[in-house]
Amino acid sequence: MLRYAFEVLNLNRVELTVYDFNKRAIRCYEKTGFTLEGRLRQKIFKNGNYQDVLIMSILKEEWKKTIH
């Protein structure tokens, strides 16, 4: 998907949001090269608690480093 975003669509940046309790997804994004940019504190109410939402992104130049 990132290859398509950067090579076909010629994007310079891809960003995403992920719930802070989704540790597996966060680790997967970090392994792929995404960087934590910010935290939206108590953004959602889930299972009786307020939860943070994380903002992560990767730049084209960072992605190129991970594929070589």
mmCIF file of the N, C-alpha and C atoms, coordinates in Angstrom:
data_MODEL
# 
_entry.id   MODEL 
# 
loop_
_atom_site.group_PDB 
_atom_site.id 
_atom_site.type_symbol 
_atom_site.label_atom_id 
_atom_site.label_alt_id 
_atom_site.label_comp_id 
_atom_site.label_asym_id 
_atom_site.label_entity_id 
_atom_site.label_seq_id 
_atom_site.pdbx_PDB_ins_code 
_atom_site.Cartn_x 
_atom_site.Cartn_y 
_atom_site.Cartn_z 
_atom_site.occupancy 
_atom_site.B_iso_or_equiv 
_atom_site.pdbx_formal_charge 
_atom_site.auth_seq_id 
_atom_site.auth_comp_id 
_atom_site.auth_asym_id 
_atom_site.auth_atom_id 
_atom_site.pdbx_PDB_model_num 
ATOM 1   N N  . MET A 1 1  ? 0.824   -1.179 0.000  1.00 0.00 ? 1  MET A N  1 
ATOM 2   C CA . MET A 1 1  ? 0.000   0.000  0.000  1.00 0.00 ? 1  MET A CA 1 
ATOM 3   C C  . MET A 1 1  ? 0.876   1.253  0.000  1.00 0.00 ? 1  MET A C  1 
ATOM 4   N N  . LEU A 1 2  ? 1.940   1.242  0.801  1.00 0.00 ? 2  LEU A N  1 
ATOM 5   C CA . LEU A 1 2  ? 2.827   2.398  0.819  1.00 0.00 ? 2  LEU A CA 1 
ATOM 6   C C  . LEU A 1 2  ? 3.532   2.565  -0.519 1.00 0.00 ? 2  LEU A C  1 
ATOM 7   N N  . ARG A 1 3  ? 3.900   1.462  -1.142 1.00 0.00 ? 3  ARG A N  1 
ATOM 8   C CA . ARG A 1 3  ? 4.530   1.544  -2.467 1.00 0.00 ? 3  ARG A CA 1 
ATOM 9   C C  . ARG A 1 3  ? 3.580   2.250  -3.443 1.00 0.00 ? 3  ARG A C  1 
ATOM 10  N N  . TYR A 1 4  ? 2.331   1.885  -3.424 1.00 0.00 ? 4  TYR A N  1 
ATOM 11  C CA . TYR A 1 4  ? 1.340   2.519  -4.288 1.00 0.00 ? 4  TYR A CA 1 
ATOM 12  C C  . TYR A 1 4  ? 1.217   4.009  -3.969 1.00 0.00 ? 4  TYR A C  1 
ATOM 13  N N  . ALA A 1 5  ? 1.140   4.332  -2.698 1.00 0.00 ? 5  ALA A N  1 
ATOM 14  C CA . ALA A 1 5  ? 0.994   5.731  -2.279 1.00 0.00 ? 5  ALA A CA 1 
ATOM 15  C C  . ALA A 1 5  ? 2.173   6.576  -2.743 1.00 0.00 ? 5  ALA A C  1 
ATOM 16  N N  . PHE A 1 6  ? 3.380   6.050  -2.574 1.00 0.00 ? 6  PHE A N  1 
ATOM 17  C CA . PHE A 1 6  ? 4.564   6.845  -2.883 1.00 0.00 ? 6  PHE A CA 1 
ATOM 18  C C  . PHE A 1 6  ? 4.986   6.776  -4.348 1.00 0.00 ? 6  PHE A C  1 
ATOM 19  N N  . GLU A 1 7  ? 4.840   5.618  -4.983 1.00 0.00 ? 7  GLU A N  1 
ATOM 20  C CA . GLU A 1 7  ? 5.321   5.476  -6.353 1.00 0.00 ? 7  GLU A CA 1 
ATOM 21  C C  . GLU A 1 7  ? 4.254   5.788  -7.408 1.00 0.00 ? 7  GLU A C  1 
ATOM 22  N N  . VAL A 1 8  ? 3.030   5.388  -7.167 1.00 0.00 ? 8  VAL A N  1 
ATOM 23  C CA . VAL A 1 8  ? 1.973   5.610  -8.165 1.00 0.00 ? 8  VAL A CA 1 
ATOM 24  C C  . VAL A 1 8  ? 1.284   6.959  -7.949 1.00 0.00 ? 8  VAL A C  1 
ATOM 25  N N  . LEU A 1 9  ? 0.858   7.205  -6.721 1.00 0.00 ? 9  LEU A N  1 
ATOM 26  C CA . LEU A 1 9  ? 0.166   8.464  -6.432 1.00 0.00 ? 9  LEU A CA 1 
ATOM 27  C C  . LEU A 1 9  ? 1.127   9.629  -6.227 1.00 0.00 ? 9  LEU A C  1 
ATOM 28  N N  . ASN A 1 10 ? 2.398   9.312  -6.068 1.00 0.00 ? 10 ASN A N  1 
ATOM 29  C CA . ASN A 1 10 ? 3.451   10.310 -5.866 1.00 0.00 ? 10 ASN A CA 1 
ATOM 30  C C  . ASN A 1 10 ? 3.191   11.186 -4.634 1.00 0.00 ? 10 ASN A C  1 
ATOM 31  N N  . LEU A 1 11 ? 2.687   10.575 -3.583 1.00 0.00 ? 11 LEU A N  1 
ATOM 32  C CA . LEU A 1 11 ? 2.504   11.306 -2.324 1.00 0.00 ? 11 LEU A CA 1 
ATOM 33  C C  . LEU A 1 11 ? 3.850   11.465 -1.634 1.00 0.00 ? 11 LEU A C  1 
ATOM 34  N N  . ASN A 1 12 ? 3.966   12.480 -0.814 1.00 0.00 ? 12 ASN A N  1 
ATOM 35  C CA . ASN A 1 12 ? 5.182   12.683 -0.035 1.00 0.00 ? 12 ASN A CA 1 
ATOM 36  C C  . ASN A 1 12 ? 5.005   12.223 1.405  1.00 0.00 ? 12 ASN A C  1 
ATOM 37  N N  . ARG A 1 13 ? 3.757   12.061 1.819  1.00 0.00 ? 13 ARG A N  1 
ATOM 38  C CA . ARG A 1 13 ? 3.469   11.755 3.217  1.00 0.00 ? 13 ARG A CA 1 
ATOM 39  C C  . ARG A 1 13 ? 2.209   10.908 3.321  1.00 0.00 ? 13 ARG A C  1 
ATOM 40  N N  . VAL A 1 14 ? 2.244   9.926  4.222  1.00 0.00 ? 14 VAL A N  1 
ATOM 41  C CA . VAL A 1 14 ? 1.060   9.124  4.546  1.00 0.00 ? 14 VAL A CA 1 
ATOM 42  C C  . VAL A 1 14 ? 0.889   9.201  6.052  1.00 0.00 ? 14 VAL A C  1 
ATOM 43  N N  . GLU A 1 15 ? -0.316  9.487  6.489  1.00 0.00 ? 15 GLU A N  1 
ATOM 44  C CA . GLU A 1 15 ? -0.565  9.544  7.932  1.00 0.00 ? 15 GLU A CA 1 
ATOM 45  C C  . GLU A 1 15 ? -1.749  8.665  8.284  1.00 0.00 ? 15 GLU A C  1 
ATOM 46  N N  . LEU A 1 16 ? -1.814  8.315  9.571  1.00 0.00 ? 16 LEU A N  1 
ATOM 47  C CA . LEU A 1 16 ? -2.895  7.469  10.058 1.00 0.00 ? 16 LEU A CA 1 
ATOM 48  C C  . LEU A 1 16 ? -3.183  7.812  11.507 1.00 0.00 ? 16 LEU A C  1 
ATOM 49  N N  . THR A 1 17 ? -4.335  7.350  11.971 1.00 0.00 ? 17 THR A N  1 
ATOM 50  C CA . THR A 1 17 ? -4.651  7.430  13.393 1.00 0.00 ? 17 THR A CA 1 
ATOM 51  C C  . THR A 1 17 ? -4.889  6.020  13.891 1.00 0.00 ? 17 THR A C  1 
ATOM 52  N N  . VAL A 1 18 ? -4.554  5.800  15.160 1.00 0.00 ? 18 VAL A N  1 
ATOM 53  C CA . VAL A 1 18 ? -4.700  4.483  15.768 1.00 0.00 ? 18 VAL A CA 1 
ATOM 54  C C  . VAL A 1 18 ? -5.031  4.690  17.251 1.00 0.00 ? 18 VAL A C  1 
ATOM 55  N N  . TYR A 1 19 ? -5.892  3.831  17.779 1.00 0.00 ? 19 TYR A N  1 
ATOM 56  C CA . TYR A 1 19 ? -6.230  3.910  19.200 1.00 0.00 ? 19 TYR A CA 1 
ATOM 57  C C  . TYR A 1 19 ? -5.019  3.514  20.042 1.00 0.00 ? 19 TYR A C  1 
ATOM 58  N N  . ASP A 1 20 ? -4.802  4.201  21.135 1.00 0.00 ? 20 ASP A N  1 
ATOM 59  C CA . ASP A 1 20 ? -3.618  3.941  21.967 1.00 0.00 ? 20 ASP A CA 1 
ATOM 60  C C  . ASP A 1 20 ? -3.626  2.551  22.601 1.00 0.00 ? 20 ASP A C  1 
ATOM 61  N N  . PHE A 1 21 ? -4.774  1.927  22.711 1.00 0.00 ? 21 PHE A N  1 
ATOM 62  C CA . PHE A 1 21 ? -4.837  0.589  23.313 1.00 0.00 ? 21 PHE A CA 1 
ATOM 63  C C  . PHE A 1 21 ? -4.543  -0.518 22.291 1.00 0.00 ? 21 PHE A C  1 
ATOM 64  N N  . ASN A 1 22 ? -4.387  -0.165 21.030 1.00 0.00 ? 22 ASN A N  1 
ATOM 65  C CA . ASN A 1 22 ? -4.123  -1.153 19.979 1.00 0.00 ? 22 ASN A CA 1 
ATOM 66  C C  . ASN A 1 22 ? -2.609  -1.320 19.813 1.00 0.00 ? 22 ASN A C  1 
ATOM 67  N N  . LYS A 1 23 ? -1.991  -1.935 20.797 1.00 0.00 ? 23 LYS A N  1 
ATOM 68  C CA . LYS A 1 23 ? -0.528  -2.056 20.858 1.00 0.00 ? 23 LYS A CA 1 
ATOM 69  C C  . LYS A 1 23 ? 0.057   -2.814 19.669 1.00 0.00 ? 23 LYS A C  1 
ATOM 70  N N  . ARG A 1 24 ? -0.627  -3.846 19.211 1.00 0.00 ? 24 ARG A N  1 
ATOM 71  C CA . ARG A 1 24 ? -0.114  -4.628 18.078 1.00 0.00 ? 24 ARG A CA 1 
ATOM 72  C C  . ARG A 1 24 ? -0.049  -3.783 16.809 1.00 0.00 ? 24 ARG A C  1 
ATOM 73  N N  . ALA A 1 25 ? -1.086  -3.005 16.571 1.00 0.00 ? 25 ALA A N  1 
ATOM 74  C CA . ALA A 1 25 ? -1.097  -2.150 15.380 1.00 0.00 ? 25 ALA A CA 1 
ATOM 75  C C  . ALA A 1 25 ? -0.003  -1.091 15.475 1.00 0.00 ? 25 ALA A C  1 
ATOM 76  N N  . ILE A 1 26 ? 0.150   -0.494 16.636 1.00 0.00 ? 26 ILE A N  1 
ATOM 77  C CA . ILE A 1 26 ? 1.182   0.534  16.829 1.00 0.00 ? 26 ILE A CA 1 
ATOM 78  C C  . ILE A 1 26 ? 2.554   -0.052 16.534 1.00 0.00 ? 26 ILE A C  1 
ATOM 79  N N  . ARG A 1 27 ? 2.829   -1.236 17.060 1.00 0.00 ? 27 ARG A N  1 
ATOM 80  C CA . ARG A 1 27 ? 4.126   -1.886 16.829 1.00 0.00 ? 27 ARG A CA 1 
ATOM 81  C C  . ARG A 1 27 ? 4.323   -2.196 15.344 1.00 0.00 ? 27 ARG A C  1 
ATOM 82  N N  . CYS A 1 28 ? 3.280   -2.639 14.680 1.00 0.00 ? 28 CYS A N  1 
ATOM 83  C CA . CYS A 1 28 ? 3.345   -2.921 13.245 1.00 0.00 ? 28 CYS A CA 1 
ATOM 84  C C  . CYS A 1 28 ? 3.682   -1.650 12.460 1.00 0.00 ? 28 CYS A C  1 
ATOM 85  N N  . TYR A 1 29 ? 3.022   -0.555 12.778 1.00 0.00 ? 29 TYR A N  1 
ATOM 86  C CA . TYR A 1 29 ? 3.294   0.712  12.091 1.00 0.00 ? 29 TYR A CA 1 
ATOM 87  C C  . TYR A 1 29 ? 4.718   1.184  12.357 1.00 0.00 ? 29 TYR A C  1 
ATOM 88  N N  . GLU A 1 30 ? 5.177   1.038  13.587 1.00 0.00 ? 30 GLU A N  1 
ATOM 89  C CA . GLU A 1 30 ? 6.565   1.429  13.913 1.00 0.00 ? 30 GLU A CA 1 
ATOM 90  C C  . GLU A 1 30 ? 7.566   0.591  13.117 1.00 0.00 ? 30 GLU A C  1 
ATOM 91  N N  . LYS A 1 31 ? 7.318   -0.705 13.008 1.00 0.00 ? 31 LYS A N  1 
ATOM 92  C CA . LYS A 1 31 ? 8.212   -1.583 12.241 1.00 0.00 ? 31 LYS A CA 1 
ATOM 93  C C  . LYS A 1 31 ? 8.236   -1.189 10.764 1.00 0.00 ? 31 LYS A C  1 
ATOM 94  N N  . THR A 1 32 ? 7.119   -0.671 10.274 1.00 0.00 ? 32 THR A N  1 
ATOM 95  C CA . THR A 1 32 ? 7.020   -0.259 8.880  1.00 0.00 ? 32 THR A CA 1 
ATOM 96  C C  . THR A 1 32 ? 7.698   1.086  8.642  1.00 0.00 ? 32 THR A C  1 
ATOM 97  N N  . GLY A 1 33 ? 8.011   1.816  9.714  1.00 0.00 ? 33 GLY A N  1 
ATOM 98  C CA . GLY A 1 33 ? 8.706   3.086  9.577  1.00 0.00 ? 33 GLY A CA 1 
ATOM 99  C C  . GLY A 1 33 ? 7.902   4.302  9.986  1.00 0.00 ? 33 GLY A C  1 
ATOM 100 N N  . PHE A 1 34 ? 6.660   4.106  10.421 1.00 0.00 ? 34 PHE A N  1 
ATOM 101 C CA . PHE A 1 34 ? 5.851   5.241  10.848 1.00 0.00 ? 34 PHE A CA 1 
ATOM 102 C C  . PHE A 1 34 ? 6.405   5.831  12.144 1.00 0.00 ? 34 PHE A C  1 
ATOM 103 N N  . THR A 1 35 ? 6.248   7.143  12.287 1.00 0.00 ? 35 THR A N  1 
ATOM 104 C CA . THR A 1 35 ? 6.709   7.878  13.458 1.00 0.00 ? 35 THR A CA 1 
ATOM 105 C C  . THR A 1 35 ? 5.502   8.475  14.185 1.00 0.00 ? 35 THR A C  1 
ATOM 106 N N  . LEU A 1 36 ? 5.532   8.407  15.505 1.00 0.00 ? 36 LEU A N  1 
ATOM 107 C CA . LEU A 1 36 ? 4.479   9.028  16.305 1.00 0.00 ? 36 LEU A CA 1 
ATOM 108 C C  . LEU A 1 36 ? 4.615   10.541 16.208 1.00 0.00 ? 36 LEU A C  1 
ATOM 109 N N  . GLU A 1 37 ? 3.538   11.203 15.827 1.00 0.00 ? 37 GLU A N  1 
ATOM 110 C CA . GLU A 1 37 ? 3.550   12.659 15.703 1.00 0.00 ? 37 GLU A CA 1 
ATOM 111 C C  . GLU A 1 37 ? 2.763   13.352 16.801 1.00 0.00 ? 37 GLU A C  1 
ATOM 112 N N  . GLY A 1 38 ? 1.748   12.695 17.298 1.00 0.00 ? 38 GLY A N  1 
ATOM 113 C CA . GLY A 1 38 ? 0.944   13.371 18.301 1.00 0.00 ? 38 GLY A CA 1 
ATOM 114 C C  . GLY A 1 38 ? -0.078  12.452 18.936 1.00 0.00 ? 38 GLY A C  1 
ATOM 115 N N  . ARG A 1 39 ? -0.738  12.995 19.924 1.00 0.00 ? 39 ARG A N  1 
ATOM 116 C CA . ARG A 1 39 ? -1.723  12.249 20.707 1.00 0.00 ? 39 ARG A CA 1 
ATOM 117 C C  . ARG A 1 39 ? -2.936  13.145 20.907 1.00 0.00 ? 39 ARG A C  1 
ATOM 118 N N  . LEU A 1 40 ? -4.101  12.633 20.518 1.00 0.00 ? 40 LEU A N  1 
ATOM 119 C CA . LEU A 1 40 ? -5.353  13.327 20.778 1.00 0.00 ? 40 LEU A CA 1 
ATOM 120 C C  . LEU A 1 40 ? -5.904  12.740 22.074 1.00 0.00 ? 40 LEU A C  1 
ATOM 121 N N  . ARG A 1 41 ? -5.711  13.466 23.140 1.00 0.00 ? 41 ARG A N  1 
ATOM 122 C CA . ARG A 1 41 ? -6.034  12.951 24.470 1.00 0.00 ? 41 ARG A CA 1 
ATOM 123 C C  . ARG A 1 41 ? -7.534  12.803 24.666 1.00 0.00 ? 41 ARG A C  1 
ATOM 124 N N  . GLN A 1 42 ? -7.908  11.643 25.193 1.00 0.00 ? 42 GLN A N  1 
ATOM 125 C CA . GLN A 1 42 ? -9.292  11.302 25.508 1.00 0.00 ? 42 GLN A CA 1 
ATOM 126 C C  . GLN A 1 42 ? -10.237 11.630 24.351 1.00 0.00 ? 42 GLN A C  1 
ATOM 127 N N  . LYS A 1 43 ? -9.846  11.238 23.161 1.00 0.00 ? 43 LYS A N  1 
ATOM 128 C CA . LYS A 1 43 ? -10.591 11.533 21.935 1.00 0.00 ? 43 LYS A CA 1 
ATOM 129 C C  . LYS A 1 43 ? -11.876 10.718 21.818 1.00 0.00 ? 43 LYS A C  1 
ATOM 130 N N  . ILE A 1 44 ? -11.836 9.459  22.263 1.00 0.00 ? 44 ILE A N  1 
ATOM 131 C CA . ILE A 1 44 ? -13.011 8.598  22.125 1.00 0.00 ? 44 ILE A CA 1 
ATOM 132 C C  . ILE A 1 44 ? -13.404 8.016  23.478 1.00 0.00 ? 44 ILE A C  1 
ATOM 133 N N  . PHE A 1 45 ? -14.660 7.635  23.582 1.00 0.00 ? 45 PHE A N  1 
ATOM 134 C CA . PHE A 1 45 ? -15.169 6.961  24.776 1.00 0.00 ? 45 PHE A CA 1 
ATOM 135 C C  . PHE A 1 45 ? -15.480 5.531  24.375 1.00 0.00 ? 45 PHE A C  1 
ATOM 136 N N  . LYS A 1 46 ? -14.727 4.567  24.914 1.00 0.00 ? 46 LYS A N  1 
ATOM 137 C CA . LYS A 1 46 ? -14.878 3.158  24.529 1.00 0.00 ? 46 LYS A CA 1 
ATOM 138 C C  . LYS A 1 46 ? -14.768 2.294  25.772 1.00 0.00 ? 46 LYS A C  1 
ATOM 139 N N  . ASN A 1 47 ? -15.668 1.344  25.892 1.00 0.00 ? 47 ASN A N  1 
ATOM 140 C CA . ASN A 1 47 ? -15.682 0.413  27.021 1.00 0.00 ? 47 ASN A CA 1 
ATOM 141 C C  . ASN A 1 47 ? -15.674 1.126  28.367 1.00 0.00 ? 47 ASN A C  1 
ATOM 142 N N  . GLY A 1 48 ? -16.408 2.221  28.459 1.00 0.00 ? 48 GLY A N  1 
ATOM 143 C CA . GLY A 1 48 ? -16.560 2.921  29.722 1.00 0.00 ? 48 GLY A CA 1 
ATOM 144 C C  . GLY A 1 48 ? -15.417 3.847  30.091 1.00 0.00 ? 48 GLY A C  1 
ATOM 145 N N  . ASN A 1 49 ? -14.440 4.030  29.187 1.00 0.00 ? 49 ASN A N  1 
ATOM 146 C CA . ASN A 1 49 ? -13.293 4.895  29.468 1.00 0.00 ? 49 ASN A CA 1 
ATOM 147 C C  . ASN A 1 49 ? -12.984 5.774  28.274 1.00 0.00 ? 49 ASN A C  1 
ATOM 148 N N  . TYR A 1 50 ? -12.411 6.919  28.562 1.00 0.00 ? 50 TYR A N  1 
ATOM 149 C CA . TYR A 1 50 ? -11.898 7.758  27.492 1.00 0.00 ? 50 TYR A CA 1 
ATOM 150 C C  . TYR A 1 50 ? -10.554 7.207  27.043 1.00 0.00 ? 50 TYR A C  1 
ATOM 151 N N  . GLN A 1 51 ? -10.339 7.190  25.732 1.00 0.00 ? 51 GLN A N  1 
ATOM 152 C CA . GLN A 1 51 ? -9.111  6.639  25.157 1.00 0.00 ? 51 GLN A CA 1 
ATOM 153 C C  . GLN A 1 51 ? -8.436  7.691  24.271 1.00 0.00 ? 51 GLN A C  1 
ATOM 154 N N  . ASP A 1 52 ? -7.117  7.641  24.244 1.00 0.00 ? 52 ASP A N  1 
ATOM 155 C CA . ASP A 1 52 ? -6.352  8.523  23.370 1.00 0.00 ? 52 ASP A CA 1 
ATOM 156 C C  . ASP A 1 52 ? -6.290  7.942  21.960 1.00 0.00 ? 52 ASP A C  1 
ATOM 157 N N  . VAL A 1 53 ? -6.138  8.823  20.995 1.00 0.00 ? 53 VAL A N  1 
ATOM 158 C CA . VAL A 1 53 ? -5.919  8.427  19.607 1.00 0.00 ? 53 VAL A CA 1 
ATOM 159 C C  . VAL A 1 53 ? -4.551  8.977  19.203 1.00 0.00 ? 53 VAL A C  1 
ATOM 160 N N  . LEU A 1 54 ? -3.712  8.123  18.621 1.00 0.00 ? 54 LEU A N  1 
ATOM 161 C CA . LEU A 1 54 ? -2.373  8.522  18.210 1.00 0.00 ? 54 LEU A CA 1 
ATOM 162 C C  . LEU A 1 54 ? -2.366  8.876  16.734 1.00 0.00 ? 54 LEU A C  1 
ATOM 163 N N  . ILE A 1 55 ? -1.553  9.856  16.377 1.00 0.00 ? 55 ILE A N  1 
ATOM 164 C CA . ILE A 1 55 ? -1.345  10.237 14.987 1.00 0.00 ? 55 ILE A CA 1 
ATOM 165 C C  . ILE A 1 55 ? 0.068   9.806  14.610 1.00 0.00 ? 55 ILE A C  1 
ATOM 166 N N  . MET A 1 56 ? 0.164   9.029  13.535 1.00 0.00 ? 56 MET A N  1 
ATOM 167 C CA . MET A 1 56 ? 1.466   8.542  13.073 1.00 0.00 ? 56 MET A CA 1 
ATOM 168 C C  . MET A 1 56 ? 1.595   8.861  11.585 1.00 0.00 ? 56 MET A C  1 
ATOM 169 N N  . SER A 1 57 ? 2.847   9.022  11.128 1.00 0.00 ? 57 SER A N  1 
ATOM 170 C CA . SER A 1 57 ? 3.059   9.300  9.713  1.00 0.00 ? 57 SER A CA 1 
ATOM 171 C C  . SER A 1 57 ? 4.394   8.743  9.246  1.00 0.00 ? 57 SER A C  1 
ATOM 172 N N  . ILE A 1 58 ? 4.522   8.677  7.922  1.00 0.00 ? 58 ILE A N  1 
ATOM 173 C CA . ILE A 1 58 ? 5.779   8.293  7.292  1.00 0.00 ? 58 ILE A CA 1 
ATOM 174 C C  . ILE A 1 58 ? 5.944   9.167  6.047  1.00 0.00 ? 58 ILE A C  1 
ATOM 175 N N  . LEU A 1 59 ? 7.167   9.608  5.813  1.00 0.00 ? 59 LEU A N  1 
ATOM 176 C CA . LEU A 1 59 ? 7.491   10.394 4.636  1.00 0.00 ? 59 LEU A CA 1 
ATOM 177 C C  . LEU A 1 59 ? 8.096   9.498  3.571  1.00 0.00 ? 59 LEU A C  1 
ATOM 178 N N  . LYS A 1 60 ? 8.015   9.935  2.335  1.00 0.00 ? 60 LYS A N  1 
ATOM 179 C CA . LYS A 1 60 ? 8.540   9.156  1.216  1.00 0.00 ? 60 LYS A CA 1 
ATOM 180 C C  . LYS A 1 60 ? 10.019  8.816  1.432  1.00 0.00 ? 60 LYS A C  1 
ATOM 181 N N  . GLU A 1 61 ? 10.822  9.791  1.851  1.00 0.00 ? 61 GLU A N  1 
ATOM 182 C CA . GLU A 1 61 ? 12.260  9.553  2.053  1.00 0.00 ? 61 GLU A CA 1 
ATOM 183 C C  . GLU A 1 61 ? 12.519  8.545  3.165  1.00 0.00 ? 61 GLU A C  1 
ATOM 184 N N  . GLU A 1 62 ? 11.663  8.531  4.197  1.00 0.00 ? 62 GLU A N  1 
ATOM 185 C CA . GLU A 1 62 ? 11.809  7.544  5.278  1.00 0.00 ? 62 GLU A CA 1 
ATOM 186 C C  . GLU A 1 62 ? 11.431  6.155  4.779  1.00 0.00 ? 62 GLU A C  1 
ATOM 187 N N  . TRP A 1 63 ? 10.380  6.075  3.975  1.00 0.00 ? 63 TRP A N  1 
ATOM 188 C CA . TRP A 1 63 ? 9.945   4.798  3.421  1.00 0.00 ? 63 TRP A CA 1 
ATOM 189 C C  . TRP A 1 63 ? 11.024  4.196  2.519  1.00 0.00 ? 63 TRP A C  1 
ATOM 190 N N  . LYS A 1 64 ? 11.663  5.037  1.717  1.00 0.00 ? 64 LYS A N  1 
ATOM 191 C CA . LYS A 1 64 ? 12.716  4.552  0.816  1.00 0.00 ? 64 LYS A CA 1 
ATOM 192 C C  . LYS A 1 64 ? 13.841  3.899  1.597  1.00 0.00 ? 64 LYS A C  1 
ATOM 193 N N  . LYS A 1 65 ? 14.160  4.410  2.768  1.00 0.00 ? 65 LYS A N  1 
ATOM 194 C CA . LYS A 1 65 ? 15.219  3.840  3.606  1.00 0.00 ? 65 LYS A CA 1 
ATOM 195 C C  . LYS A 1 65 ? 14.840  2.461  4.136  1.00 0.00 ? 65 LYS A C  1 
ATOM 196 N N  . THR A 1 66 ? 13.551  2.225  4.355  1.00 0.00 ? 66 THR A N  1 
ATOM 197 C CA . THR A 1 66 ? 13.120  0.943  4.917  1.00 0.00 ? 66 THR A CA 1 
ATOM 198 C C  . THR A 1 66 ? 13.054  -0.171 3.884  1.00 0.00 ? 66 THR A C  1 
ATOM 199 N N  . ILE A 1 67 ? 12.983  0.173  2.601  1.00 0.00 ? 67 ILE A N  1 
ATOM 200 C CA . ILE A 1 67 ? 12.852  -0.873 1.582  1.00 0.00 ? 67 ILE A CA 1 
ATOM 201 C C  . ILE A 1 67 ? 14.192  -1.315 1.019  1.00 0.00 ? 67 ILE A C  1 
ATOM 202 N N  . HIS A 1 68 ? 15.278  -0.640 1.385  1.00 0.00 ? 68 HIS A N  1 
ATOM 203 C CA . HIS A 1 68 ? 16.594  -1.009 0.847  1.00 0.00 ? 68 HIS A CA 1 
ATOM 204 C C  . HIS A 1 68 ? 17.443  -1.684 1.884  1.00 0.00 ? 68 HIS A C  1 
# 
